[in-house]
Amino acid sequence: MTIPDIIDNSAEGRRLADVLKEIIVPGARVYIASGYFNLAGFNLIRKKLKEVQEVRLLLGRALSPQDVRSAENFLENLREEAETNMGTPESESLIQEFLHWLQNPEVEVKIYNKGFYHGKFYIIEEVPVLGAVAISGSSNFTKAGLTRNTEFNTVLKQESAVRETKRVFERLWNESEDYKEDLKSLYSDFTTAYTPYEIYIKALYAYFRDKFASVSPTDEIPSPIVLTDFQRDGYLAALDTLDRYGGVLLSDSVGLGKTYLALKILDDFAYRLRQKALVICPAQLKGILWEPKLRDAGIRADIVHRERVSRKDFPIEDYEDHDLIVVDESHNFRNSQTNCWKNLSSCVIRGKPKKVILITATPVNNSVFDLYNQIRLITKDRDDFFSPAGISSLWGYFLRADKEKETLYDLLEEIAVRRSRPFIKKNYPDAAIDGEPIRFPERELHIVRYNLEETYQGLYKECSQAIENLTLASYNVESYRKEIRQKQLDLFEEITKVFLAEGWSEKEAKDFLMILGRNEAVIAILKMLFLKRLESSIEAFRI
């Protein structure tokens, strides 16, 4: 093969890998300087390199004044390349061969860690006929650089040119740091046998890696909202979910500070970014919680109680220009047929795009569709909203979840921040706020046994009978018109006779007739409520 004067990877014989295979002979000396390196490049000429008497490999990176990469930075870049391309049986075999090759004392590796080094050249000594050859140009010691990339390399054959190139290499080599052990350590990691548990932990990390936020953009700015460690982690997870989906469900157990997570997010968006925020909460929480908390933190937000949202004349247009909506006790919006749900949904959909924060410790009260209707507020009622998460139809997903509850975990993992007290106690045993450790009270359960008859000596039965005898005429006025009442009594008497003749008991007949009359059923419910109040206390009954 004739050695070309120019190597540009344009054709066979003009690829750098082909030329190196031709001129690297047994007993040769090889000196390589390259900004980049990968095993795929080594693999192309590994057989030739194993036959030489000396190899010196000088590694470096193309640097810029703004980013002077240290040896540690370079190691991380090599690790990324290895993680991307390793893992197959062939690659593991190649790693083993590379590590065995590095064990040879005639192989030396250094990294240039001084100044802005850009050069790439290959010097081969002991070449038959030519004596020595230097190749200088743009090709890195990578598979792409040796074969695919469009490059420009000059082949130097004159003794003086090769000698000058070798002098430059020696100067750079003497200014560099040993790197052989670092390379061995890096690639040795990929030959280690791991236990199933370690593989499982690695898989978990890979799956959740995007959720491991380090520091939020505003985290180092002083804030009046002080969070403990587990609250801060929840806050960062909520920010990540908000960024991906434009909404988040804060569903930590009672007492873990969901309100403070929402306040910290409001501090970011409403205070620091000056975005318009709307807080919707139960009426009783407006004055005792949200107004004072927002005022103390200096956060400006509109606060509307849920009862107002449920009105038919709720001014939806007043909130079309808001950027963020926080819904406290969002389980109150579990029914999509109510005015409050419809009005809130219109607020979310109409006007500018809005982020939605739902707060509830009990997202499911009656069925999984309670959660479905709340999440629809985040999705703006788009059924394919979670397609990127593998959920092509939200409605279809919940139809399956209604039968297989465990199906919900995948969606909750995507959209919710949800942790329990046992989880916090186990994973954050040293949690503290302002240096004060957080302690969850331990429940001490005591059984108290009592007997109503012994306690009230017949009073309970008398009260129950008194409630049973109530007519509650105001709830069934029509039936007390004289002519109707008598006909009703006569009808009930005749029907009862028929039921008794059929073998029904008097109680069964009475219960059935009660079902027939809606007003009578309402009265029965009221009597039951009276009795339940009495079970609580005398004061509750007086109310």
Secondary structure, 3 states (H helix, E strand, C coil): CCCCCEECCCCCCCCHHHHHHHHCCCCCEEEEEECCECHHHHHHHHHHHCCCCEEEEEECCCCECCECCCHHHHHHHHHHHHHHHCCCHHHHHHHHHHHHHHCCCCEEEEECCCCCCCCEEEEEEEECCCEEEEEEECCCECHHHHHHCCCCEEEECCHHHHHHHHHHHHHHHHCCEECHHHHHHHHHHHHCCCCHHHHHHHHHHHHHHHHCCCCCCCCCCCCCCCCCHHHHHHHHHHHHHHHHHCEEEECCCCCCCHHHHHHHHHHHHHHHCCCCEEEEECHHHHHHHHHHHHHHHCCCCEEEEHHHHCCCCCCHHHHCCCCEEEEECHHHHCCCCCHHHHHHHHHHHCCCCCEEEEECCCCCCCCHHHHHHHHHHHHCCCCCCCHHHCCCCHHHHHHHHHHCHHHHHHHHHHHEECCCHHHHHHHCCCCEECCEECCCCCCCCCCCCCCHHHHHCCHHHHHHHHHHCCCCHHHCHHHHCHHHHHHHHHHHHHHHHHHHHCCCCHHHHHHHHHHHCHHHHHHHHHHHHHHHHHHHCHHHHHC
